[in-house]
Amino acid sequence: MPDVKHFDPDAVLDTVVRLFWRQGLATTGIQDVVNATGLNRSSLYATFGGKQELYRAALERYVDSRSRPALGKLEEDGRGLPAIAEFFTGLIETRCTGEYARWGCMVSNAHAGTENSDPEVQAILDRQHERLREALHTAVVSAQRQHQLADGTDADTAADVLALLAHGVNLRSRAGADAQQLHTTVAAAIAAVTGTTQA
């Protein structure tokens, strides 16, 4: 008979997501995972593989459960510039308040850490960056159609800059940046990129 698992792999993975998100890959040992999940090493290895495989699974779970829904909402929001502003407002609030304040974004953290030395992790990061850029590009194009942007604004360049801005918010918030300062900086950056006047 096959061995019956006496734990929920999805619940375990959610726990591991929070661990890697908060601490990063380099400073998280397999014993930390054992302590956080209550599972022994053999159960972890049998279900998920080694630490690197477990990290990749956690990163994919983070993308699916946290990043993708937020980007889908932005992409489907047809308001243009207000949707972009709301996206960044929500991003700052998420990063600076609540249970996960100062944890940053697991994706942005991986971009800045040793995690991206793994080609499979880098591929996940590249795909996610492209999703971020495409969602912002869709919102910028929507703003153009509604004549919300200055004449001559290049949608591709604006999306590229705004995607980098999102990563910057994530990393600066993890470092303890003040939320109000982030709001001020983001508003100025959006105005500069879109050729509009700050509200």
KOLVEX-410885 format. One record per residue (C-alpha): residue number from 1; residue in one letter; y negated, x, z negated. Coordinates in nm, 4 decimals, always signed. Example, Ala and Ser with C-alpha at 12.3 -4.5 7.8 and 13.67 -1.06 7.14 Angstrom:
<sites>
num  residu  y  x  z
1  A  +0.4500  +1.2300  -0.7800 .
2  S  +0.1060  +1.3670  -0.7140 .
</sites>
This chain:
<sites>
num  residu  y  x  z
1  M  +0.0000  +0.0000  +0.0000 .
2  P  -0.3523  +0.1196  +0.0667 .
3  D  -0.5632  +0.2188  -0.2312 .
4  V  -0.7814  -0.0713  -0.3433 .
5  K  -1.1417  +0.0207  -0.4180 .
6  H  -1.2598  -0.1089  -0.7524 .
7  F  -1.6268  -0.0738  -0.6662 .
8  D  -1.8709  -0.2103  -0.4108 .
9  P  -1.9562  +0.0661  -0.1592 .
10  D  -2.2765  -0.1161  -0.0583 .
11  A  -2.4000  -0.1307  -0.4175 .
12  V  -2.3110  +0.2353  -0.4637 .
13  L  -2.5001  +0.3273  -0.1483 .
14  D  -2.8067  +0.1388  -0.2690 .
15  T  -2.7965  +0.3444  -0.5891 .
16  V  -2.7628  +0.6647  -0.3886 .
17  V  -3.0575  +0.5652  -0.1677 .
18  R  -3.2812  +0.5452  -0.4735 .
19  L  -3.1529  +0.8796  -0.6009 .
20  F  -3.2102  +1.0711  -0.2768 .
21  W  -3.5378  +0.8877  -0.2135 .
22  R  -3.6787  +0.9884  -0.5499 .
23  Q  -3.5372  +1.3399  -0.5764 .
24  G  -3.4690  +1.4548  -0.2205 .
25  L  -3.1540  +1.6188  -0.0906 .
26  A  -3.2113  +1.9763  -0.2050 .
27  T  -3.2604  +1.8927  -0.5728 .
28  T  -2.9829  +1.6325  -0.5943 .
29  G  -2.6385  +1.7660  -0.6775 .
30  I  -2.3135  +1.5807  -0.6418 .
31  Q  -2.2993  +1.5577  -1.0221 .
32  D  -2.6276  +1.3648  -1.0121 .
33  V  -2.4603  +1.1203  -0.7741 .
34  V  -2.1584  +1.0938  -1.0042 .
35  N  -2.3849  +1.0265  -1.3021 .
36  A  -2.5947  +0.7673  -1.1171 .
37  T  -2.3022  +0.5759  -0.9683 .
38  G  -2.0433  +0.6130  -1.2416 .
39  L  -1.7843  +0.7131  -0.9819 .
40  N  -1.5759  +1.0275  -0.9835 .
41  R  -1.6045  +1.2839  -0.7082 .
42  S  -1.2742  +1.1958  -0.5445 .
43  S  -1.3815  +0.8319  -0.5030 .
44  L  -1.7148  +0.9377  -0.3548 .
45  Y  -1.5572  +1.1858  -0.1150 .
46  A  -1.2853  +0.9427  -0.0094 .
47  T  -1.5387  +0.6683  +0.0672 .
48  F  -1.8423  +0.8515  +0.1983 .
49  G  -1.7420  +1.2117  +0.2657 .
50  G  -1.9367  +1.5059  +0.1261 .
51  K  -2.2936  +1.5139  +0.0010 .
52  Q  -2.4417  +1.5598  +0.3482 .
53  E  -2.2528  +1.2602  +0.4880 .
54  L  -2.3567  +1.0563  +0.1866 .
55  Y  -2.7205  +1.1518  +0.2423 .
56  R  -2.7048  +1.0492  +0.6088 .
57  A  -2.5560  +0.7131  +0.5128 .
58  A  -2.8277  +0.6654  +0.2508 .
59  L  -3.1017  +0.7524  +0.4998 .
60  E  -2.9633  +0.5032  +0.7508 .
61  R  -2.9477  +0.2386  +0.4778 .
62  Y  -3.3102  +0.3092  +0.3834 .
63  V  -3.4194  +0.2762  +0.7469 .
64  D  -3.2279  -0.0491  +0.7939 .
65  S  -3.3331  -0.2138  +0.4682 .
66  R  -3.6890  -0.0904  +0.4211 .
67  S  -3.8464  +0.0643  +0.7297 .
68  R  -3.7111  -0.1555  +1.0081 .
69  P  -3.8195  -0.4909  +0.8548 .
70  A  -4.1761  -0.3681  +0.7988 .
71  L  -4.2024  -0.2346  +1.1538 .
72  G  -4.0505  -0.5508  +1.2967 .
73  K  -4.3130  -0.7567  +1.1204 .
74  L  -4.5910  -0.5382  +1.2620 .
75  E  -4.4462  -0.5497  +1.6123 .
76  E  -4.4181  -0.9286  +1.6093 .
77  D  -4.7662  -0.9834  +1.4660 .
78  G  -4.9954  -1.0625  +1.7554 .
79  R  -5.3289  -1.0286  +1.5740 .
80  G  -5.3937  -0.6743  +1.6897 .
81  L  -5.6347  -0.4770  +1.4739 .
82  P  -5.6004  -0.7004  +1.1643 .
83  A  -5.2233  -0.6495  +1.1788 .
84  I  -5.2684  -0.2719  +1.1881 .
85  A  -5.5075  -0.2824  +0.8928 .
86  E  -5.2681  -0.5068  +0.6997 .
87  F  -4.9765  -0.2747  +0.7741 .
88  F  -5.1597  +0.0210  +0.6230 .
89  T  -5.2857  -0.1803  +0.3268 .
90  G  -4.9297  -0.2846  +0.2493 .
91  L  -4.8080  +0.0711  +0.2967 .
92  I  -5.0565  +0.2081  +0.0449 .
93  E  -4.9814  -0.0646  -0.2074 .
94  T  -4.6070  -0.0038  -0.1753 .
95  R  -4.6436  +0.3707  -0.2138 .
96  C  -4.8911  +0.3658  -0.5033 .
97  T  -4.7838  +0.0694  -0.7195 .
98  G  -4.4667  -0.0902  -0.8487 .
99  E  -4.1180  +0.0401  -0.9126 .
100  Y  -4.1217  +0.2968  -0.6315 .
101  A  -4.4758  +0.4269  -0.6791 .
102  R  -4.5137  +0.7974  -0.5998 .
103  W  -4.1694  +0.8169  -0.4401 .
104  G  -4.3206  +0.8365  -0.0934 .
105  C  -4.1089  +0.7280  +0.2033 .
106  M  -3.7536  +0.8603  +0.2311 .
107  V  -3.8088  +0.9182  +0.6039 .
108  S  -4.1373  +1.1064  +0.5626 .
109  N  -3.9918  +1.3007  +0.2699 .
110  A  -3.7072  +1.4119  +0.4955 .
111  H  -3.9518  +1.5199  +0.7665 .
112  A  -4.1174  +1.7478  +0.5105 .
113  G  -3.8010  +1.8721  +0.3398 .
114  T  -3.4943  +2.0774  +0.4164 .
115  E  -3.3089  +1.7612  +0.5130 .
116  N  -3.4227  +1.7902  +0.8744 .
117  S  -3.2257  +2.1110  +0.9268 .
118  D  -2.9245  +1.8841  +0.9871 .
119  P  -2.9285  +1.7817  +1.3567 .
120  E  -2.7844  +1.4390  +1.2727 .
121  V  -3.0569  +1.3785  +1.0158 .
122  Q  -3.3175  +1.5008  +1.2645 .
123  A  -3.1876  +1.2489  +1.5167 .
124  I  -3.2317  +0.9671  +1.2629 .
125  L  -3.5845  +1.0873  +1.1886 .
126  D  -3.6736  +1.1090  +1.5566 .
127  R  -3.5463  +0.7570  +1.6224 .
128  Q  -3.7374  +0.6209  +1.3276 .
129  H  -4.0594  +0.7954  +1.4275 .
130  E  -4.0276  +0.6438  +1.7730 .
131  R  -3.9798  +0.2974  +1.6179 .
132  L  -4.2918  +0.3509  +1.4079 .
133  R  -4.4906  +0.4661  +1.7080 .
134  E  -4.3692  +0.1790  +1.9263 .
135  A  -4.4567  -0.0821  +1.6636 .
136  L  -4.8062  +0.0623  +1.6314 .
137  H  -4.8382  +0.0892  +2.0103 .
138  T  -4.7500  -0.2784  +2.0458 .
139  A  -5.0185  -0.3681  +1.7908 .
140  V  -5.2774  -0.1475  +1.9634 .
141  V  -5.2037  -0.3055  +2.3015 .
142  S  -5.2371  -0.6479  +2.1428 .
143  A  -5.5764  -0.5427  +2.0058 .
144  Q  -5.6824  -0.4257  +2.3516 .
145  R  -5.5883  -0.7576  +2.5060 .
146  Q  -5.8050  -0.9333  +2.2507 .
147  H  -6.0990  -0.6975  +2.3197 .
148  Q  -6.0967  -0.5677  +1.9625 .
149  L  -6.1146  -0.1999  +2.0601 .
150  A  -6.3816  +0.0150  +2.2158 .
151  D  -6.3689  +0.0532  +2.5931 .
152  G  -6.1674  +0.3556  +2.6956 .
153  T  -5.9401  +0.3572  +2.3907 .
154  D  -5.6081  +0.5056  +2.4968 .
155  A  -5.3204  +0.3054  +2.3482 .
156  D  -5.0721  +0.5930  +2.3642 .
157  T  -5.3021  +0.8354  +2.1841 .
158  A  -5.4027  +0.5734  +1.9273 .
159  A  -5.0376  +0.4968  +1.8493 .
160  D  -4.9579  +0.8670  +1.8139 .
161  V  -5.2458  +0.9228  +1.5722 .
162  L  -5.1711  +0.6104  +1.3686 .
163  A  -4.8045  +0.7099  +1.3360 .
164  L  -4.9120  +1.0481  +1.1989 .
165  L  -5.1534  +0.8672  +0.9677 .
166  A  -4.8655  +0.6614  +0.8269 .
167  H  -4.6684  +0.9772  +0.7502 .
168  G  -4.9780  +1.1241  +0.5882 .
169  V  -5.0170  +0.8230  +0.3612 .
170  N  -4.6529  +0.8510  +0.2605 .
171  L  -4.6731  +1.2199  +0.1774 .
172  R  -5.0127  +1.2096  +0.0056 .
173  S  -4.9086  +0.9138  -0.2105 .
174  R  -4.5985  +1.1048  -0.3218 .
175  A  -4.8273  +1.3896  -0.4231 .
176  G  -5.0285  +1.1510  -0.6420 .
177  A  -5.3242  +1.0653  -0.4176 .
178  D  -5.5530  +0.7891  -0.5432 .
179  A  -5.4861  +0.4535  -0.3761 .
180  Q  -5.8539  +0.3725  -0.3276 .
181  Q  -5.9157  +0.7074  -0.1607 .
182  L  -5.6227  +0.6432  +0.0700 .
183  H  -5.7644  +0.3017  +0.1611 .
184  T  -6.1027  +0.4604  +0.2386 .
185  T  -5.9513  +0.7376  +0.4471 .
186  V  -5.7236  +0.5021  +0.6400 .
187  A  -6.0090  +0.2641  +0.7191 .
188  A  -6.2178  +0.5538  +0.8515 .
189  A  -5.9265  +0.6869  +1.0556 .
190  I  -5.8500  +0.3494  +1.2132 .
191  A  -6.2171  +0.3050  +1.3005 .
192  A  -6.2307  +0.6499  +1.4583 .
193  V  -5.9122  +0.6012  +1.6594 .
194  T  -6.0026  +0.2550  +1.7852 .
195  G  -6.3747  +0.3095  +1.8297 .
196  T  -6.4576  +0.0222  +1.5965 .
197  T  -6.6866  -0.0194  +1.2983 .
198  Q  -6.5422  -0.0107  +0.9472 .
199  A  -6.5440  -0.3453  +0.7666 .
</sites>
